[in-house]
Amino acid sequence: MNRDELQDLNEKRQEFRLILLELSADQEILKEPKKRSGFYLRLEKLYYAPDNEKRFRHFYSDIFSVLTQINDGDDQGSIDVLGQNMDILLCGYQAKNSDDEGKLIDISDQIRKLYDHISLDIARIKYSEKGDVEVSGQESIEKIRSQINDDESKIITLQDSVKEATVKADKMQKEYVSILAIFAAVIGVFFSGVGFSTSVLSNIDKSSIYRILLGVTILGMFLFNLLALLLGFIREIVVNKTWSLRVYIIGNLAFIIILTFIYVAWIFQVFGEASF
């Protein structure tokens, strides 16, 4: 192929791509008979040649590149509109014109082949897009599943945190109760001891030494048992352990010994003669 033939081929390929782009741009472009006739003339000029060997044959690559260009949005238009307009050209074409030698120009075969090739490539592109959508859909499903798994893990972690916070809150509540209990008990013991002590001391001049010792010992025994019960209750709340009975036994045994000593001292009048 010489330079002139190559240049002519490139010009026809450029015209061919331009025709396809124009047919894809507007669905109403072939509605007027004048415009349809204009496209038929351009196609006859493109495809027809008196010598069959020199007739233009479109390239599959040109069709695919134009369709891809349209479908990707690089140019305004639609491959569906192109398919519809090619169907109109195929159905409406009639050979009416003649060449300079009077031969009828008939490119119906070329239009039919062009229609078939365009329809085939449109179908391929649609099928490819469908496959891409399915793959994209599967990827989206996998992402959703992964997100659900992550959310479930976060929920489990949050539930554990809530349980831990609940345990801490219960423990703090017990501690607050313990503090309040200690405060209330201390106040109660203090005022009880003060009241009892006041009662005893107010009559100290009227009582014997033995009665005073007995009263003080009983007061101490009362306060000891009250405090022991209080501290045992607090220990049970805070650490869930009860005091050993040994504390009560030893303490009360000590007071019993003191009471016994006071009684013996009174019997033998150790601190002088006096009666209860």
C-alpha positions in Angstrom: 0.0 0.0 0.0 1.5 3.3 -1.1 1.4 6.6 0.7 -1.7 7.9 -1.1 -3.7 4.7 -0.5 -2.6 4.7 3.2 -3.7 8.4 3.6 -7.0 7.6 1.9 -7.6 4.6 4.2 -6.8 6.8 7.3 -9.2 9.5 6.1 -12.0 6.9 5.6 -11.3 5.3 9.0 -11.6 8.8 10.6 -14.9 9.4 8.7 -16.1 6.0 9.8 -15.4 6.8 13.5 -17.0 10.2 13.1 -20.2 8.7 11.7 -20.5 6.3 14.6 -20.0 9.1 17.1 -22.7 11.2 15.5 -25.1 8.3 15.4 -24.6 7.7 19.1 -25.2 11.3 20.1 -28.9 11.8 19.5 -31.8 9.4 19.4 -33.8 11.7 17.2 -31.0 12.4 14.7 -32.6 10.1 12.0 -36.2 11.2 12.5 -36.1 13.6 9.6 -35.8 11.9 6.1 -33.3 14.5 5.0 -30.9 13.6 7.7 -31.3 9.9 7.1 -30.5 10.5 3.4 -27.4 12.4 4.4 -26.1 9.5 6.4 -26.9 7.0 3.6 -24.9 9.2 1.2 -21.9 9.4 3.6 -22.0 5.6 4.0 -22.2 5.0 0.3 -19.3 7.3 -0.3 -17.4 5.5 2.4 -18.0 1.9 1.4 -18.7 2.0 -2.4 -16.0 1.7 -5.1 -16.5 0.5 -8.7 -13.7 -2.0 -8.1 -14.7 -4.4 -5.4 -11.1 -4.9 -4.3 -10.8 -1.2 -3.5 -13.9 -1.0 -1.4 -13.5 0.1 2.2 -13.8 -2.5 4.9 -14.2 -1.2 8.4 -11.9 -2.3 11.2 -13.2 -4.1 14.2 -10.7 -2.2 16.3 -12.3 1.1 15.2 -15.8 -0.1 16.2 -14.6 -1.3 19.6 -12.5 1.8 20.3 -15.5 4.1 19.5 -17.9 2.0 21.6 -15.5 2.0 24.5 -14.9 5.7 24.2 -18.7 6.3 24.2 -19.4 3.9 27.1 -16.7 5.4 29.3 -18.2 8.8 28.9 -15.3 10.3 27.0 -17.8 11.6 24.4 -21.4 12.5 24.7 -23.6 9.7 23.5 -24.8 6.2 24.2 -24.0 2.8 22.8 -27.7 2.0 23.1 -28.6 5.0 21.0 -26.0 3.9 18.4 -27.6 0.5 18.2 -31.0 1.9 17.7 -29.9 4.3 15.0 -28.0 1.5 13.2 -31.2 -0.6 13.3 -33.1 2.3 11.6 -30.4 2.7 8.9 -30.5 -1.1 8.2 -34.2 -1.3 7.9 -34.6 1.8 5.9 -31.8 1.5 3.4 -32.7 1.2 -0.3 -30.3 1.4 -3.2 -31.3 4.3 -5.3 -28.2 6.2 -6.4 -25.8 5.3 -9.3 -22.2 5.9 -9.9 -20.6 7.8 -12.8 -20.9 4.8 -15.0 -24.5 4.3 -14.2 -24.1 1.3 -11.9 -26.4 1.0 -8.9 -24.7 1.8 -5.7 -25.8 -0.9 -3.2 -24.1 -1.1 0.2 -26.8 -3.1 2.0 -24.3 -5.9 2.7 -21.8 -3.5 4.3 -24.6 -1.9 6.4 -25.7 -5.3 7.6 -22.2 -6.3 8.5 -21.7 -3.0 10.3 -24.9 -3.5 12.2 -23.9 -7.1 13.2 -20.4 -6.0 14.3 -21.8 -3.1 16.3 -24.5 -5.2 17.9 -21.9 -7.9 18.8 -19.6 -5.4 20.5 -22.4 -3.7 22.3 -23.4 -7.1 23.7 -19.9 -7.9 24.7 -19.6 -4.6 26.6 -22.9 -5.1 28.3 -21.9 -8.6 29.4 -18.6 -7.4 30.6 -20.3 -4.7 32.7 -22.7 -7.2 34.1 -19.7 -9.3 35.2 -18.1 -6.3 36.7 -21.2 -5.5 38.6 -21.5 -9.0 39.9 -17.9 -9.0 41.1 -18.4 -5.6 42.6 -21.6 -6.9 44.3 -19.7 -9.9 45.8 -16.9 -7.6 47.0 -19.5 -5.4 48.6 -21.1 -8.4 50.3 -17.7 -9.5 51.6 -17.1 -6.0 52.9 -20.5 -6.0 54.6 -19.8 -9.4 56.2 -16.4 -8.2 57.4 -18.0 -5.0 58.8 -20.7 -7.2 60.6 -18.0 -9.4 62.1 -16.1 -6.3 63.3 -19.3 -4.8 64.8 -20.0 -8.1 66.5 -16.5 -8.1 68.0 -17.0 -4.5 69.2 -20.4 -5.4 70.7 -18.8 -8.3 72.6 -16.1 -6.0 73.8 -18.6 -3.4 74.8 -20.7 -6.0 76.7 -17.6 -7.1 78.6 -16.9 -3.5 79.4 -20.4 -3.0 80.7 -20.2 -6.1 82.8 -16.9 -4.9 84.3 -18.4 -1.4 84.9 -21.4 -3.0 86.6 -19.1 -5.0 88.9 -17.1 -1.9 89.8 -20.3 0.0 90.4 -21.6 -2.7 92.7 -18.3 -2.7 94.6 -18.3 1.1 94.9 -21.9 0.9 96.2 -20.8 -1.5 98.8 -17.9 0.7 99.8 -20.2 3.7 100.0 -22.7 1.7 102.2 -19.8 0.6 104.4 -18.6 4.2 104.8 -22.1 5.3 105.7 -22.5 2.4 108.1 -19.2 3.2 109.8 -20.1 6.8 110.1 -23.5 6.0 111.5 -22.2 3.4 113.9 -19.4 5.6 115.2 -21.9 8.4 115.8 -24.3 5.9 117.5 -21.6 4.4 119.7 -20.2 7.8 120.5 -23.5 9.2 121.7 -24.4 6.0 123.5 -21.1 6.0 125.3 -21.3 9.7 126.1 -24.9 9.3 127.4 -24.0 6.2 129.5 -20.8 7.8 130.8 -22.6 11.0 131.7 -25.2 9.0 133.6 -22.4 7.1 135.5 -20.3 10.1 136.2 -23.2 12.3 137.3 -23.7 9.9 140.2 -20.1 9.1 141.0 -20.3 10.8 144.3 -23.2 8.6 145.3 -21.7 5.3 144.3 -19.0 3.1 145.6 -15.8 2.3 143.8 -17.0 -1.2 143.1 -20.2 0.1 141.5 -18.2 2.6 139.4 -15.8 -0.1 138.2 -18.7 -2.4 137.4 -20.5 0.3 135.4 -17.3 1.3 133.5 -16.6 -2.4 132.7 -20.2 -3.0 131.5 -19.9 0.1 129.4 -16.6 -1.1 127.9 -18.1 -4.5 127.3 -21.1 -3.0 125.6 -19.0 -0.7 123.4 -16.6 -3.5 122.5 -19.4 -5.8 121.3 -21.1 -3.1 119.4 -17.9 -2.1 117.6 -17.0 -5.8 117.0 -20.4 -6.4 115.4 -20.1 -3.2 113.3 -16.6 -4.1 112.0 -17.7 -7.6 111.3 -20.6 -6.4 109.3 -18.4 -4.0 107.3 -15.9 -6.8 106.7 -18.6 -9.1 105.4 -19.8 -6.4 103.0 -16.4 -5.3 101.7 -14.4 -8.6 101.5 -17.2 -11.1 101.8 -15.6 -12.6 104.9 -17.0 -12.8 108.5 -14.9 -12.3 111.6 -13.7 -15.2 113.5 -15.6 -16.0 116.7 -12.2 -15.9 118.4 -12.3 -12.1 118.5 -15.6 -12.0 120.4 -14.6 -14.9 122.7 -11.2 -13.3 123.6 -12.7 -9.8 124.1 -15.7 -11.0 126.2 -13.5 -13.4 128.2 -11.3 -10.4 129.1 -14.3 -8.4 130.3 -15.6 -11.5 132.3 -12.2 -11.7 134.0 -12.4 -8.0 134.9 -15.9 -8.5 136.2 -14.7 -11.5 138.2 -11.8 -9.4 139.6 -14.3 -6.6 140.6 -16.5 -9.2 142.3 -13.6 -10.7 144.2 -12.4 -7.3 145.2 -15.8 -6.4 146.6 -16.0 -9.7 148.5 -12.7 -9.1 150.2 -13.1 -5.3 150.3 -9.8 -4.7 148.5 -10.4 -1.0 147.9 -11.9 -0.4 151.3 -15.2 -1.2 152.8 -18.1 -0.3 150.6 -21.3 -1.9 149.3 -22.8 -2.0 145.9 
